[in-house]
Amino acid sequence: MKIMTKFAAISTMMGTMALAQPAFAQLEAYQDYNINEATSIVTTVKVDSNMIDYYLEGLRSTWAPSNDLAIGLGQMEGYSIFVSALPNSGAFNVVLVTNFKSTADLAPSKARNDAFMEKWGKEQQKLSRKTSKGYPDIRTITGSYMMNEVTFVKEEE
């Protein structure tokens, strides 16, 4: 009886280990799927649930206009703000997304910075600093991710 119990335990353990082995990836980048050059920066933020409107007000007066300016200068493609319908649930409740033509557009550039700052102006810079000073009291940035869209190559029929 002891031998049967040991055999059953060993068989169960071996079966579990066999199922736990990682699958071998069979897809290859640029053969089975393409990675888009366009790049998005996705930032997840946990805002105190009673302060989301205040945070959006700040984004509306600083973050959105700076992104609109960058789009106008051709430095950025677009941006989005997403707010959770369940603000007390999960690690974040606001998602900020900025979209660029390519990862190269994120590289430091004195020329792009100078062009932006010339149009942004000192008054807007002061307003942005004043507005964002209160952010640490109402929100925590929980993550920032550089993402590229993946599209599958259609199989020929």
Secondary structure, DSSP 8 states (H G I E B T S, - for coil): -HHHHHHHHHHHHHHHHHHHS-------BTTTEEEEEEEEEEEEEEE-GGGHHHHHHHHHHTHHHHHHHHHHTTS--EEEEEE-SSTTSSS-SEEEEEEES-GGGGS--HHHHHHHHHHHHHHHHHHHHHHHTTHHHHEEEEEEEEEEEEEE-----
